[in-house]
Amino acid sequence: MTRVLLVDDHPLFLDGVRAALTGDAELEVVGTAEDCVSGLEQATRLQPDVVLMDLNLPDGSGIDATRDLLAVHPAVRVLVMTMSADDDAVVAAMRAGARGYVVKGAGRDELLQAVRTVAAGGAVFSPGVADRLGTFFSGVAAQPGREAFPQLTEREREVLELLARGFDNRRIARELFLSDKTVRNHVSNVLSRLDAPDRAEAIQRARRAGMGEVHH
């Protein structure tokens, strides 16, 4: 069974999504939340496989909520729900680590397929925005690690890149013009988001993803 958490502040919409997903034998709606804070609390308590996240929540953006959620639970797959196929929102959601995007007007079959695909480790976008994401995906391909570690922020990815090159914290601080303490915090966040037990494991995974290679 794929455990699904719904985060949205519209009760009628939630009821409709819950009804659509409940009809599928492989999916179980384990809970609902109506804002960013309760969404994070519910995710921690219920340990869902997939979170359906509204982009506009009463206490903040679903994009920020996605980033916060993945910082604590990096294995969760987030599927973003929004009213409009706005490419900026899609790219921002991707940068935050979302695995997919579905318009709220989508039919039941499209919604179920999106949840199943994301649960299986794939990525999903509504057909109408796929072409508008082309430039973003080509940018992803040009930067090793962006695709492999979508849960990292740009700064964390820079720190991981330098770790993969064998730099110690002091050298990273010099390269990025940061304090030693800030670098320590970034390294700690990287390990947490990657669910890596230590630096060596994070470095190994980064190198497998093509990071740390100096091209001449």
Rosetta silent file (secondary structure, phi, psi, omega in degrees, C-alpha in Angstrom):
SEQUENCE: MTRVLLVDDHPLFLDGVRAALTGDAELEVVGTAEDCVSGLEQATRLQPDVVLMDLNLPDGSGIDATRDLLAVHPAVRVLVMTMSADDDAVVAAMRAGARGYVVKGAGRDELLQAVRTVAAGGAVFSPGVADRLGTFFSGVAAQPGREAFPQLTEREREVLELLARGFDNRRIARELFLSDKTVRNHVSNVLSRLDAPDRAEAIQRARRAGMGEVHH
SCORE:     score description
SCORE:     0.000 S_00000001
   1 L     0.000  137.725  174.049    0.000    0.000    0.000 S_00000001
   2 E   -94.751  121.833 -177.887    1.146    3.530   -0.789 S_00000001
   3 E   -88.780  125.752 -174.701    0.446    5.836    2.158 S_00000001
   4 E  -120.036  133.843  173.847   -0.731    9.305    1.076 S_00000001
   5 E  -111.103  133.757  179.781   -1.024   12.535    3.092 S_00000001
   6 E  -105.224  127.311  178.011   -3.170   15.387    1.701 S_00000001
   7 E  -121.453  105.944 -177.328   -2.217   19.002    2.503 S_00000001
   8 L  -163.955  147.636 -176.424   -4.846   21.537    1.370 S_00000001
   9 L  -102.187   13.506  177.821   -7.091   24.086    3.092 S_00000001
  10 L  -108.325  104.512 -175.129  -10.243   23.520    0.999 S_00000001
  11 H   -55.035  -42.771 -178.374  -12.443   20.882    2.708 S_00000001
  12 H   -64.811  -41.674  178.480  -14.582   20.152   -0.368 S_00000001
  13 H   -64.908  -43.229  177.981  -11.530   19.663   -2.564 S_00000001
  14 H   -58.052  -43.760  179.640   -9.936   17.440    0.080 S_00000001
  15 H   -60.218  -41.889 -179.715  -13.071   15.321    0.249 S_00000001
  16 H   -64.958  -44.025  179.391  -13.020   14.888   -3.538 S_00000001
  17 H   -65.895  -42.925  179.213   -9.353   13.895   -3.648 S_00000001
  18 H   -59.442  -43.504  179.621   -9.775   11.540   -0.703 S_00000001
  19 H   -63.132  -41.606 -179.397  -12.753    9.871   -2.437 S_00000001
  20 H   -63.967  -43.105 -177.044  -10.776    9.520   -5.694 S_00000001
  21 H   -76.535  -33.599 -177.828   -7.762    7.955   -3.986 S_00000001
  22 H   -64.032  -26.750  179.851   -9.752    5.756   -1.602 S_00000001
  23 L   -72.944   -6.236 -179.578  -11.260    3.962   -4.585 S_00000001
  24 L   -99.275  126.639 -174.282   -7.807    2.624   -5.514 S_00000001
  25 L   -65.811  -21.736 -175.746   -6.822   -0.633   -3.825 S_00000001
  26 L   -94.167   -5.853 -176.008   -3.103    0.275   -3.771 S_00000001
  27 E  -115.799  142.437  176.884   -3.498    3.711   -2.152 S_00000001
  28 E  -132.669  120.076  175.295   -4.366    4.623    1.426 S_00000001
  29 E   -80.566  110.369 -174.032   -5.082    8.199    2.540 S_00000001
  30 E   -91.668  -14.209  178.954   -3.540    8.204    6.018 S_00000001
  31 E   179.203  170.470  176.694   -4.337   11.813    6.922 S_00000001
  32 E  -134.582  155.567  176.228   -5.065   15.399    5.911 S_00000001
  33 E  -144.479  152.904 -175.055   -3.638   18.765    6.926 S_00000001
  34 L  -112.819    0.470  176.132   -4.746   22.296    6.112 S_00000001
  35 L  -153.577  177.407 -176.076   -1.514   24.292    6.442 S_00000001
  36 H   -60.498  -47.194 -174.942    2.290   24.081    6.348 S_00000001
  37 H   -62.915  -50.148 -179.029    2.761   23.561   10.082 S_00000001
  38 H   -69.416  -28.766  176.525    0.193   20.779   10.487 S_00000001
  39 H   -61.129  -44.851  178.977    1.403   19.222    7.218 S_00000001
  40 H   -66.612  -40.987  178.467    4.905   18.826    8.646 S_00000001
  41 H   -61.926  -46.048 -178.761    3.513   17.539   11.955 S_00000001
  42 H   -65.660  -38.622  179.324    1.287   14.993   10.200 S_00000001
  43 H   -63.830  -39.773  178.911    4.125   13.842    7.929 S_00000001
  44 H   -66.409  -40.045 -176.270    6.336   13.256   10.968 S_00000001
  45 H   -76.782  -39.217 -170.640    3.580   11.368   12.791 S_00000001
  46 H   -97.880  -17.204  179.885    2.166    9.346    9.878 S_00000001
  47 L    50.655   58.790 -179.749    5.306    8.697    7.760 S_00000001
  48 L   -73.404  162.075  174.450    3.520    8.810    4.369 S_00000001
  49 L   -85.945  -37.158 -177.551    5.114    7.662    1.101 S_00000001
  50 E  -130.339  139.433  173.048    3.553   10.490   -0.928 S_00000001
  51 E  -118.080  123.033  173.046    2.376   13.974    0.080 S_00000001
  52 E   -89.811  113.713 -169.512   -0.130   15.800   -2.142 S_00000001
  53 E  -115.889  121.414  174.089    0.734   19.435   -1.448 S_00000001
  54 E   -71.819  144.833 -178.813   -1.327   22.503   -2.346 S_00000001
  55 L   -78.068  -25.653 -177.706    0.835   25.423   -3.533 S_00000001
  56 E  -116.920  102.463 -179.203   -1.199   28.073   -1.695 S_00000001
  57 E  -112.263  156.252 -173.210   -1.638   27.394    2.009 S_00000001
  58 L   -60.652  -32.269 -175.567   -2.960   29.811    4.664 S_00000001
  59 L  -106.729   16.137  177.725    0.344   30.062    6.565 S_00000001
  60 E   154.193 -173.804 -177.912    2.743   30.048    3.617 S_00000001
  61 E   -86.119  142.188  174.532    3.743   28.619    0.272 S_00000001
  62 H   -64.386  -21.782  177.660    3.479   24.930   -0.536 S_00000001
  63 H   -68.846  -46.806  177.081    6.932   25.335   -2.123 S_00000001
  64 H   -64.399  -39.064  179.468    8.461   26.335    1.224 S_00000001
  65 H   -62.777  -38.284  177.939    6.458   23.593    2.930 S_00000001
  66 H   -62.935  -45.951 -179.616    7.877   21.080    0.433 S_00000001
  67 H   -61.937  -45.322 -179.422   11.441   22.242    1.139 S_00000001
  68 H   -63.808  -41.136 -179.447   10.897   22.092    4.925 S_00000001
  69 H   -63.329  -45.565 -177.314    9.275   18.666    4.688 S_00000001
  70 H   -72.476  -21.935  175.897   12.075   17.172    2.599 S_00000001
  71 H   -65.989  -32.564 -177.830   14.707   18.629    4.921 S_00000001
  72 H   -95.798  -35.591 -177.091   13.269   16.423    7.673 S_00000001
  73 L  -128.791   74.836 -172.919   11.922   13.504    5.595 S_00000001
  74 L   -64.097  -17.795 -177.658   14.033   13.288    2.412 S_00000001
  75 L   -83.398  -13.712 -178.416   12.519    9.966    1.309 S_00000001
  76 L   -69.987  141.781  176.058    8.969   11.353    0.991 S_00000001
  77 E  -100.576  124.704 -178.675    7.732   12.044   -2.562 S_00000001
  78 E  -103.561  130.159  174.648    5.872   15.336   -2.923 S_00000001
  79 E  -114.880  118.307 -175.035    3.279   15.883   -5.638 S_00000001
  80 E   -86.537  136.191  175.951    2.296   19.557   -5.937 S_00000001
  81 E  -113.114  134.720  179.786   -1.316   20.563   -6.636 S_00000001
  82 E  -147.933  160.014 -179.176   -2.132   23.991   -8.052 S_00000001
  83 L   -77.913  -34.387 -174.331   -4.957   25.838   -9.778 S_00000001
  84 L  -122.683  146.331  179.500   -2.892   27.212  -12.653 S_00000001
  85 L   -82.542   69.858 -177.607   -0.203   25.735  -14.857 S_00000001
  86 L   -93.263  119.019 -172.303    2.290   28.473  -14.004 S_00000001
  87 H   -65.272  -32.386  178.156    5.792   27.514  -15.074 S_00000001
  88 H   -61.553  -41.634 -179.910    7.527   29.628  -12.406 S_00000001
  89 H   -66.208  -39.245  179.883    5.642   27.747   -9.707 S_00000001
  90 H   -63.922  -46.999 -179.606    6.510   24.401  -11.275 S_00000001
  91 H   -63.399  -41.735  178.996   10.211   25.234  -11.490 S_00000001
  92 H   -62.953  -40.517  178.548   10.185   26.557   -7.912 S_00000001
  93 H   -64.872  -39.814  177.436    8.463   23.372   -6.739 S_00000001
  94 H   -63.575  -44.437  179.070   11.059   21.272   -8.573 S_00000001
  95 H   -60.179  -33.868 -179.930   13.886   23.258   -7.003 S_00000001
  96 H   -76.544  -11.639  176.465   12.303   22.599   -3.611 S_00000001
  97 L   112.394    2.974  179.016   12.370   18.866   -4.361 S_00000001
  98 L   -63.532  146.090 -179.573    8.845   18.104   -5.606 S_00000001
  99 L   -95.234   -7.456 -176.240    8.600   15.033   -7.843 S_00000001
 100 E  -174.127  179.554 -168.033    5.596   16.174   -9.777 S_00000001
 101 E  -154.334  129.078  177.844    2.845   18.595  -10.470 S_00000001
 102 E  -137.969  135.895  179.746   -0.834   18.153  -11.127 S_00000001
 103 E   -77.266  142.371 -175.624   -3.493   20.786  -11.938 S_00000001
 104 L   -62.452  -19.472  178.277   -6.476   20.759   -9.605 S_00000001
 105 L   -84.241    3.129 -177.657   -8.824   20.336  -12.552 S_00000001
 106 L   -62.763  148.943  177.528   -7.245   16.989  -13.462 S_00000001
 107 L   -75.296  169.745 -176.865   -9.540   13.981  -13.780 S_00000001
 108 H   -59.582  -44.529 -177.891   -9.496   11.049  -11.373 S_00000001
 109 H   -62.026  -41.283 -179.717   -7.459    8.806  -13.697 S_00000001
 110 H   -65.611  -40.200  178.939   -4.816   11.476  -14.213 S_00000001
 111 H   -64.928  -47.268  179.868   -4.562   12.092  -10.460 S_00000001
 112 H   -61.041  -43.594  179.760   -4.274    8.379   -9.642 S_00000001
 113 H   -62.037  -39.842  179.709   -1.659    7.868  -12.330 S_00000001
 114 H   -63.284  -46.190 -179.643    0.339   10.835  -10.995 S_00000001
 115 H   -63.607  -44.449  179.251    0.312    9.499   -7.426 S_00000001
 116 H   -61.493  -43.534 -177.419    1.275    5.981   -8.572 S_00000001
 117 H   -64.555  -45.385 -179.870    4.103    7.288  -10.756 S_00000001
 118 H   -65.720  -40.017  178.859    5.553    9.498   -8.042 S_00000001
 119 H   -60.836  -32.510 -178.416    5.218    6.684   -5.479 S_00000001
 120 L   -84.229    1.653  177.172    7.246    4.453   -7.812 S_00000001
 121 L    99.777    2.106 -179.597   10.047    7.031   -7.978 S_00000001
 122 L   -87.466 -177.460  177.147    9.091    8.725  -11.244 S_00000001
 123 L  -122.690  146.344 -174.340    8.341   12.362  -12.018 S_00000001
 124 E  -136.186  133.639  171.520    5.025   13.732  -13.261 S_00000001
 125 L  -138.956  150.410  176.626    3.899   16.952  -14.872 S_00000001
 126 L   -61.774  143.390 -176.948    0.681   17.965  -16.570 S_00000001
 127 H   -53.160  -36.973 -175.668    1.014   17.715  -20.373 S_00000001
 128 H   -64.777  -21.603 -177.302    0.415   21.453  -20.792 S_00000001
 129 H  -105.944   -5.311 -175.846    3.555   22.476  -18.876 S_00000001
 130 H   -56.702  -44.378 -177.588    5.986   19.838  -20.135 S_00000001
 131 H   -69.233  -33.232 -179.938    7.261   22.005  -22.999 S_00000001
 132 H   -73.211  -14.610  177.201    7.635   25.038  -20.727 S_00000001
 133 H   -90.594   -5.446 -176.458    9.830   22.939  -18.435 S_00000001
 134 H   -53.007  -46.073 -177.433   12.207   22.063  -21.270 S_00000001
 135 H   -66.229  -37.383  179.204   14.660   24.838  -20.455 S_00000001
 136 H   -64.956  -44.029 -178.334   14.670   23.932  -16.779 S_00000001
 137 H   -67.247  -33.213  177.633   15.347   20.271  -17.491 S_00000001
 138 H   -68.574  -32.999  175.282   18.162   21.105  -19.885 S_00000001
 139 H   -67.096  -37.512  177.016   19.638   23.232  -17.092 S_00000001
 140 H   -59.318  -46.940 -176.347   19.263   20.273  -14.734 S_00000001
 141 H   -64.090  -30.090 -176.703   21.176   18.028  -17.119 S_00000001
 142 H   -77.119  -14.760 -178.282   23.981   20.556  -17.386 S_00000001
 143 L  -119.221  102.926  178.661   24.568   20.545  -13.636 S_00000001
 144 L   -55.515  140.481  177.554   25.475   17.175  -12.110 S_00000001
 145 L    96.917  -28.463 -179.642   23.717   16.615   -8.829 S_00000001
 146 L   -62.965  -43.665 -178.075   20.697   18.853   -9.542 S_00000001
 147 L   -76.160  -38.239 -175.788   18.675   15.895  -10.764 S_00000001
 148 L   -72.188  -33.116 -175.420   20.158   13.403   -8.295 S_00000001
 149 L  -127.954   65.439 -175.814   19.650   15.594   -5.217 S_00000001
 150 L   -66.379  -16.598 -177.861   16.600   17.809   -5.824 S_00000001
 151 L   -77.756   -9.813 -179.874   16.055   18.192   -2.069 S_00000001
 152 L   -85.862  147.489  172.589   19.207   20.321   -1.682 S_00000001
 153 L   -76.757  169.144  179.077   19.229   24.106   -1.939 S_00000001
 154 H   -58.035  -44.396 -178.563   21.587   25.774   -4.435 S_00000001
 155 H   -64.890  -42.097  179.220   24.026   26.630   -1.612 S_00000001
 156 H   -63.994  -35.118  178.575   23.921   23.098   -0.191 S_00000001
 157 H   -67.760  -36.805  176.435   24.634   21.717   -3.653 S_00000001
 158 H   -62.950  -42.831  179.072   27.679   24.015   -3.912 S_00000001
 159 H   -63.911  -43.085  179.311   28.916   22.749   -0.536 S_00000001
 160 H   -64.078  -39.427  177.668   28.387   19.123   -1.601 S_00000001
 161 H   -58.439  -44.204 -178.899   30.239   19.784   -4.869 S_00000001
 162 H   -72.902  -34.112  172.687   33.265   21.081   -2.945 S_00000001
 163 H   -59.167  -43.955 -178.308   33.059   18.183   -0.468 S_00000001
 164 H   -65.228  -22.884  176.138   33.132   15.833   -3.458 S_00000001
 165 L   -83.496   -1.974  176.795   36.317   17.582   -4.619 S_00000001
 166 L    91.711   12.385 -178.980   37.924   16.649   -1.303 S_00000001
 167 L   -77.982  144.286  173.057   37.862   20.119    0.289 S_00000001
 168 L   -87.409  174.247 -174.791   37.697   20.421    4.081 S_00000001
 169 H   -57.153  -41.767 -176.849   35.332   22.854    5.841 S_00000001
 170 H   -64.069  -41.404  179.767   37.919   25.642    6.089 S_00000001
 171 H   -66.821  -39.950  178.186   38.714   25.463    2.372 S_00000001
 172 H   -62.115  -41.806  179.205   34.982   25.412    1.522 S_00000001
 173 H   -59.329  -42.000  179.774   34.500   28.496    3.731 S_00000001
 174 H   -66.665  -43.818 -177.513   37.257   30.300    1.806 S_00000001
 175 H   -62.200  -39.749 -173.165   35.899   29.251   -1.603 S_00000001
 176 H  -101.600    3.746 -179.637   32.331   30.378   -0.842 S_00000001
 177 L    56.425   47.086  179.023   33.226   33.388    1.380 S_00000001
 178 L  -119.951  164.007  174.797   31.330   31.912    4.322 S_00000001
 179 L   -78.457  157.620  178.062   32.189   31.509    8.004 S_00000001
 180 H   -57.867  -40.190 -177.864   33.402   28.124    9.271 S_00000001
 181 H   -63.893  -42.464  179.363   30.263   27.857   11.415 S_00000001
 182 H   -62.733  -41.442  178.010   27.977   28.470    8.420 S_00000001
 183 H   -63.468  -42.817  177.637   29.795   25.784    6.425 S_00000001
 184 H   -57.078  -42.738  179.075   29.448   23.347    9.341 S_00000001
 185 H   -63.659  -43.262  179.431   25.701   24.037    9.365 S_00000001
 186 H   -62.700  -43.641  179.849   25.442   23.516    5.592 S_00000001
 187 H   -61.981  -42.322  178.455   27.369   20.226    5.789 S_00000001
 188 H   -61.414  -42.049  179.136   25.100   19.077    8.617 S_00000001
 189 H   -65.380  -40.229  179.444   22.012   19.983    6.546 S_00000001
 190 H   -60.690  -47.459 -179.563   23.393   18.149    3.488 S_00000001
 191 H   -61.466  -41.003 -179.652   23.945   14.957    5.508 S_00000001
 192 H   -65.037  -46.931 -177.450   20.464   15.262    7.006 S_00000001
 193 H   -67.668  -31.613  179.609   18.714   15.868    3.661 S_00000001
 194 H   -86.847   -5.985 -176.485   20.611   13.019    1.989 S_00000001
 195 L    56.884   38.988 -178.866   19.990   10.777    4.994 S_00000001
 196 L   -98.006  135.116 -177.143   23.742   10.053    4.915 S_00000001
 197 L   -69.738  -27.421 -178.493   25.395    8.789    8.135 S_00000001
 198 L  -156.571  175.374 -178.191   28.655   10.677    7.545 S_00000001
 199 H   -60.714  -41.257 -176.387   30.637   12.881    5.152 S_00000001
 200 H   -58.019  -42.152 -179.964   32.291    9.916    3.457 S_00000001
 201 H   -66.578  -42.527  179.366   28.915    8.468    2.433 S_00000001
 202 H   -62.465  -42.361 -179.982   27.687   11.853    1.155 S_00000001
 203 H   -64.090  -42.969 -179.719   30.900   12.326   -0.845 S_00000001
 204 H   -60.852  -45.184 -178.910   30.627    8.828   -2.334 S_00000001
 205 H   -67.341  -37.613  178.767   27.027    9.422   -3.421 S_00000001
 206 H   -63.986  -42.535 -179.291   27.886   12.850   -4.861 S_00000001
 207 H   -67.225  -35.674  176.786   30.748   11.392   -6.906 S_00000001
 208 H   -63.589  -29.216  179.824   28.495    8.623   -8.212 S_00000001
 209 L   -84.828    2.990  177.475   26.162   11.408   -9.403 S_00000001
 210 L    93.188    7.968  179.762   29.021   13.032  -11.336 S_00000001
 211 L   -86.742  160.218  175.328   29.873   15.750   -8.829 S_00000001
 212 L    85.519   -0.735 -179.595   33.404   16.708   -7.787 S_00000001
 213 L   -87.781  125.852  178.359   34.930   16.225  -11.229 S_00000001
 214 L   -95.620  118.057 -178.357   37.192   19.087  -12.262 S_00000001
 215 L   -96.261  130.783  179.462   37.135   19.538  -16.027 S_00000001
 216 L  -105.904    0.000    0.000   40.162   21.147  -17.701 S_00000001
